[in-house]
Amino acid sequence: MLRHARGARRIVEIGVFEGAAAAALGRLLPADGELVLIDPYPAGRFLGINMSSRVARRAVAEAVQAKVRWLRTESERAAQGWEGAIDFLRIDGIHTLEGVQRDWSDWSPAIAPGGRVMIRDDVVPAALGAEDELAAGDEIVPWILAEFPGWEVVDRLETTAILRRN
């Protein structure tokens, strides 16, 4: 992930959870770069506090020098009216085929030429092999390549694919 995000000036992450990947990605950005983090962080059971959000904010604040923009909403809402090119996008939000397809459809038009998207193939439960419960399916990448011309797979590692806009 980090190798492919190096040199980016704007990084967007969908699905932040506790912020480990966000902090690592944010360290790569120059001081005048931007890290945009999208996660709805529903209210927690204790006084409505979402502890994952607190952990993420601390991790990112300690690691990132660049501008950080937190969008505490669903990715499809954040995509509405989005402006500006994205150099690196990490899709790790809704872990269903429909959710990943929606994130791709909503956000891929904003990727700059030469920009990259990191996407996990194993996020689709329906893609798991029937005989081998550890088998990773791959429904999303073939769909992207068939439906969205101008993209290529530039790297794969286990269940992760990195795609580049040509």
Buried (B, 14 or more C-beta within 10 A) or exposed (E): BEEBBEEBBBBBBBBBBBBBBBBBBBBBBEEEBBBBBBBBBEEEEEEEEBEBBBBBBEBBEEBBEBBBEBBBBBBBEBBEEBEEEBBBBBBBBBEEBEBBBBBBBBBBEBBBEEBBBBBBBBBBEEBBEEEEEEEBBBBBBEBBEEEBEEBEBEBEEEBBBBBBBE
